[in-house]
Amino acid sequence: MKRIGVITSGGDAPGMNAAIRAVVRTARMRGIDVIGFYHGYSGIIDNEIVELTYKDVGGIMERGGTILRSSRCEEFKTTHGRELAMKNLRENGIDALVVIGGEGSLTGAMLLEEEFNLPVVGIPATIDNDINATDMCIGVDTCLNTVVEATQKLKDTASSHERAFIVEVMGRKSGYIALMSGIAIGAEAVVIPEVPVDYGALADRILEARKRGKINCIIMVAEGAASAYTVARHLEHRIGYETRITILGHIQRGGSPTAFDRILASRMGYEAVSALLSGKHNIMIGLQRGKMAHVPLEEALSKKKPLDMSYYEMSLLLS
């Protein structure tokens, strides 16, 4: 193996740069060239390449986002698009590809291996933490810290004015961010896609807390469960608080990665190259009980990782 390709694809996640750095440094130390493709699969199709050296990845670990930039590529979902991508990979002498991204990105990697026998290794990077067979994905810890920091500031002003803040966070199909940040912030309620919401019961519970002297209220809402405006419409005038809405949006994806994400990404990048050099491919690098695991891509993509509902039950008791 003489040349490895690397891409970041789909939604960006803090820690992607640390993974790129680890891939490049591990490969270079073993005499292997690394070619980066800009804009994920689109960059492979458009042949947007850059050779990555030690100098190129110096000082990037602490930076949010991805130096290779990212995109979602509809053309790659077609057979013609994948054939064009593979043609460019061959012409650039790429012997294997490391794909850093979420479910869609890892699916693309698996198709390249299945259809063209290109050795691939996936690295899970998504703030939703919904990839099967890994305890954590790159970017999750930073995202949660960002949400908690922002919501704590809202909680301060909620106490000052005795208000309820309804905070909408990312999570179209997964309530992980809302649930975990809700536990961390001591939210009075979380609204997530996995659990149908009973607005009447929710309003009664918050009103009872208000009658006991509670002076603030935080409600975390996953965007896939309901909009913050819908929740506010159901609860206002029923919970004893004046309500305010905050939508955190894409701030959740940015920022310098935490130490946990830097270390996780570094471990996964190192392990991805090591796996390829030992002849292992068509796998995803996962974190399982603190150790790196080689998970067949088919297994990783066989289902969405379910939310651990014991955390939801705990949140109800602690709220």
C-alpha positions, 0 to 999 in steps of 0.5 A: 500500500503506497497511497491512502485517500481521506475524506470528511463527508456529511455534517461536520463534527468537532474533532474531524481535523484531529482524525485527519491529522492522525490518519496523515501522521500515522500513514506518513510515519509508515512511508505511505502518501496521503491524498485528501479530497475536498468536499467529501464524495463531491471532491472525489467526483470533481477530482479536488485533491491535495497531498497532505503532509506533516506541515498541512496537519500541523496545528489543526487538532484544536480547530473546529470543522474540517480543513478538507471541508464537507458536503452532501453529494446526490450524484454519488448516490447514483451508479454513474457517480460512483463509477466516476469517483472510482475512475478518479481514485484509480487515476490518483493511485489511491489504494484505500480510502478512509471516510470520516462521517456519519451514516450516509458517508459510511454507506458510501464507503461500503458501496465503494468496497462492494462494487469496486473492491476498494479497501475502505475504513470508516470513522464515525463522526456525527453529533447525533451519536446514532451510529450502531456498534460504537459507544461514542462518535467524534463530535458528540462530547464537544456538542454536548458541552456547547449546548450545556454552556449555552443553556446554563447561561439561559438558566441564569436569566430564567432565574432572574426573571422567573421564566421558562426557556424552551431550547431547541437542539439538533436531532431529527431522528434522535433525541440523544443531544436533548436528553443528555444535555437535559440531564446535564443542565437539570432540565425540567423536561425533555421532548424527544422523537422516541417518546410521544409527548403528553402536553397536558401531563407535562404542563401539570408537572411543570405547574406543580413545580412552580407552585412549590416555589421553582423560579425557572424552567428549562425544557429541552426539545429535539428538533425531530420531535417538535419545534420549540414554537409548537411546544411553547404554544401547547404550554404557555399560559398553563405552566405559571411561567412566561415563556421564551424560545431559543433555537441553538442551531448550527452553533452545536456543530462548531467550536474547538473540540474537547479533550475527549473528542481530540483523543477519540479522533486521534485513536480512531485515525491511528486505528484506521490506518493500522487496520488497513496496513494489517489487511483489514477493511470494509470496517468501521472503527468503533469505541466499545467499552473504552477500546477500539473495535473493528466493526463490519460496515454492514453491521454498523449500518444495519440499524440505527443505534437506539437511545438508551431509555434508562436515561430518559427514565432517570431524567423524569425522576431527577427533573 
